[in-house]
């Protein structure tokens, strides 16, 4: 075996085992941090649950039911109706009549230079009275003790932002094959321990369906008002917090939070396509490096395996071992979440779908100058304008 070829095989094996180690350490770190919690005081601090909603009438009943069933005794709920065209307003009003903790916040016209969700979150923040604020997507559900557990973690660890990696609910083969990739991406490629321990914004991440912040830290950083143009507002919020010296904690929480991101393959495609390029801060170079790295580490071994078996020569056992690294990483990430084993076996198809949505997202931005989502077109500003503190559009 030539030196260059041997070096390639060693690199692939080292990187693959490295990803497997990251998953294992992330799950270990989540267990360790999740067990260290403080007791809830007799007069627990108020938690404001803030839910931005646009055409979420079908999701809100289950979401609100899970919030109001929390064992945590001191909470308020604000739902922002972002000009919904369905029965979102009526659903919230009905719940508000039954429970005084629920409040409806009617939508305001979206100012120029704002993303819809960012403006909704900024409006919700103006009405929140709690010490801790939970930004919760309408398609998210919580186990009954989640809020009490989260507040205890925020206080015992003195965290300023806590984000939980949820179980992804899927109801079709296509959804299971594509959407559970989110869990793999976070657990396999984001060292959660480094997000907590290192100050660099390079190690910053959060997942939008469930983000709890300390209200004082949110105000100090400027919150969503400082990120009004950001398509991938969750990761941008984590970066902003770290840039301002705040502590960011991300944990796996398979038994506490569940979310159904998108319904069907079509919605998944457009949902991923909305955010994928933004996750790389609109850097074409970063996307090209991603494609090169993924193809080299995960797909060339598959090509080598097929070729070796076809021509009857070559180190096919080595190619086989390398080809199994990606399914093994996904299986290790999926196991605590209860996903089916066949999803790990088809990991190469899942990642291929992810790469295609990145390419589609890049195409939208470079050709059309922005992305479409929920009936709105959001132009993407040039990278040099994407700096914290830049003010565009009207004040909220």
Residue pairs with C-beta under 8 A, 6 or more apart in sequence:
1 9
1 315
8 296
9 315
9 318
9 322
11 297
12 296
12 297
12 300
12 301
12 322
12 325
13 321
13 322
13 325
15 297
16 297
16 322
16 325
16 326
16 328
16 329
17 325
19 188
19 189
19 325
19 329
20 325
20 328
20 329
20 332
22 187
22 188
22 189
22 190
22 191
23 187
23 188
23 329
23 332
23 333
24 332
25 191
25 192
25 193
26 187
26 190
26 191
26 192
26 193
26 252
27 187
27 252
27 332
27 336
29 192
29 193
29 196
29 251
30 192
30 251
30 252
30 253
33 153
33 157
33 196
33 249
33 251
34 149
34 153
34 251
34 253
36 153
36 156
36 157
37 149
37 152
37 153
37 156
38 152
38 155
38 156
39 152
40 72
40 148
40 151
40 152
43 74
44 72
44 73
44 74
44 148
44 151
45 74
45 130
45 131
45 132
45 151
46 74
46 75
46 76
46 129
46 130
46 131
46 132
47 72
47 74
47 75
47 76
47 130
47 131
47 132
47 133
47 134
47 147
47 151
48 75
48 76
48 77
48 78
48 128
48 129
48 130
48 132
48 133
48 134
48 215
49 67
49 75
49 76
49 77
49 78
49 134
49 136
49 147
50 78
50 80
50 121
50 124
50 125
50 128
50 133
50 134
50 135
50 136
51 60
51 63
51 64
51 77
51 78
51 79
51 80
51 124
51 136
51 137
51 138
52 80
52 82
52 116
52 117
52 120
52 121
52 124
52 135
52 137
52 138
53 59
53 60
53 79
53 80
53 81
53 82
53 84
53 88
53 92
53 120
53 138
54 81
54 82
54 83
54 84
54 88
54 116
54 120
54 374
55 84
55 85
55 86
55 88
55 374
56 63
56 84
56 86
56 88
56 138
56 139
57 84
57 86
57 87
57 88
57 90
57 91
58 86
59 138
59 139
59 260
60 79
60 88
60 91
60 92
60 95
60 138
61 91
61 95
62 141
63 136
63 137
63 138
63 139
63 140
63 141
64 77
64 79
64 92
64 95
64 102
66 140
66 141
66 142
66 143
66 144
67 75
67 77
67 136
67 142
68 77
68 95
68 99
68 101
68 102
69 144
70 142
70 144
70 145
70 146
70 147
70 148
71 144
71 145
71 147
71 148
72 145
72 147
72 148
72 151
75 101
75 130
75 147
76 101
76 103
76 128
76 129
76 130
77 101
77 102
77 103
78 103
78 105
78 124
78 127
78 128
79 92
79 102
79 103
79 104
79 105
79 138
80 105
80 107
80 120
80 121
80 123
80 124
81 88
81 89
81 92
81 104
81 105
81 106
81 107
82 107
82 116
82 117
82 119
82 120
83 107
83 110
84 107
89 104
89 106
92 102
92 104
93 104
95 102
96 102
96 103
96 104
103 127
105 123
105 124
105 127
107 120
107 123
108 119
108 123
110 116
110 119
110 376
111 119
111 393
111 394
111 395
111 396
112 392
112 393
112 394
113 228
113 229
113 392
113 393
113 394
114 228
114 229
114 393
114 396
115 228
115 229
115 230
115 231
115 233
115 378
116 373
116 374
116 376
116 378
117 208
117 233
118 224
118 227
118 228
118 229
118 230
118 233
119 224
119 228
119 396
121 135
121 223
121 224
121 233
122 223
122 224
122 225
122 228
122 396
123 396
124 135
125 133
125 218
125 223
125 224
126 396
128 215
130 215
131 214
131 215
131 216
132 150
132 151
132 154
132 212
132 213
132 214
132 215
133 212
133 213
133 215
133 218
134 147
134 150
134 210
134 211
134 212
135 208
135 210
135 211
135 212
135 213
136 209
136 210
137 208
137 209
137 210
137 259
139 209
139 259
139 260
139 261
140 166
140 209
140 210
140 257
140 258
140 259
141 257
141 258
141 259
142 210
142 256
142 257
142 258
143 255
143 256
143 257
145 256
146 253
146 256
146 257
149 256
150 162
150 164
150 212
153 159
153 162
153 249
153 251
154 162
154 212
154 214
157 247
157 249
158 247
159 214
159 247
159 248
159 249
160 213
160 214
160 217
160 241
160 246
160 247
160 248
161 206
161 211
161 212
161 213
161 214
161 217
161 237
161 238
161 241
161 246
161 247
161 248
161 249
162 211
162 212
162 213
162 249
162 250
162 251
163 205
163 206
163 207
163 210
163 211
163 212
163 234
163 238
163 248
163 249
163 250
163 251
164 207
164 210
164 250
164 251
164 252
164 253
164 256
164 257
165 183
165 186
165 187
165 207
165 250
165 251
165 252
165 253
165 254
165 257
166 207
166 209
166 210
166 253
166 254
166 256
166 257
166 258
166 259
167 183
167 254
167 255
167 257
167 258
167 259
167 337
167 338
168 179
168 180
168 182
168 183
168 258
168 259
168 260
168 261
168 337
169 258
169 259
169 260
170 176
170 179
170 180
170 260
171 260
171 263
172 264
172 265
174 264
174 265
174 268
175 262
175 263
175 264
175 265
175 268
176 339
176 340
176 343
177 343
177 346
177 349
177 350
177 353
178 265
178 268
178 272
178 350
178 353
178 354
179 261
179 262
179 268
180 334
180 337
180 339
180 343
180 350
181 350
181 351
181 353
181 354
182 207
182 261
183 333
183 334
183 337
183 339
184 329
184 330
184 333
184 334
184 347
184 350
185 354
186 205
186 207
186 250
187 252
187 333
188 329
188 330
188 333
190 203
190 205
190 250
191 203
192 250
192 251
192 252
194 203
195 203
195 204
195 205
195 238
195 248
195 249
195 250
196 247
196 248
196 249
196 250
199 242
199 245
200 242
201 239
201 242
201 243
203 242
204 235
204 238
204 239
204 241
204 242
204 248
205 234
205 235
205 238
205 248
205 250
206 234
206 235
206 237
206 238
206 248
206 250
207 234
207 250
208 233
208 234
209 257
209 259
209 261
210 253
210 257
210 259
211 234
211 237
213 223
213 241
217 241
217 244
217 246
220 244
220 246
221 240
221 241
221 244
221 246
222 240
222 388
222 389
223 237
223 240
224 233
224 237
225 396
226 240
226 388
226 389
227 233
227 236
227 237
227 240
227 388
228 392
228 393
229 380
229 381
229 385
229 386
229 392
230 236
230 278
230 386
231 274
231 275
231 278
231 371
231 378
231 380
232 275
232 278
232 279
235 279
238 248
238 250
240 388
241 247
241 248
242 248
243 388
252 336
254 336
254 337
254 338
261 268
261 271
262 268
262 271
269 357
269 360
270 372
270 373
271 373
272 353
272 354
272 357
272 361
273 357
273 360
273 361
273 364
273 371
274 361
274 371
274 372
274 373
275 361
276 354
276 357
276 358
276 360
276 361
276 362
277 287
277 358
277 361
277 362
277 364
277 365
278 361
278 380
280 286
280 287
280 290
280 358
281 383
281 386
282 365
282 380
282 383
282 386
283 383
284 362
284 366
287 358
287 362
290 355
290 358
291 355
291 358
294 351
294 355
297 325
298 325
298 326
298 348
298 351
299 348
301 319
301 322
301 323
301 325
302 319
302 323
302 348
304 314
304 319
304 322
305 316
305 319
305 320
305 322
305 323
307 314
308 314
308 315
308 316
308 319
309 316
326 347
326 348
326 351
327 344
327 345
327 347
327 348
328 344
329 347
330 343
330 344
330 347
330 350
331 341
331 344
334 341
334 343
334 344
343 350
361 371
364 370
364 371
364 372
365 371
365 380
369 379
369 380
370 377
370 378
370 379
370 380
371 377
371 378
371 380
372 378
381 392
385 392
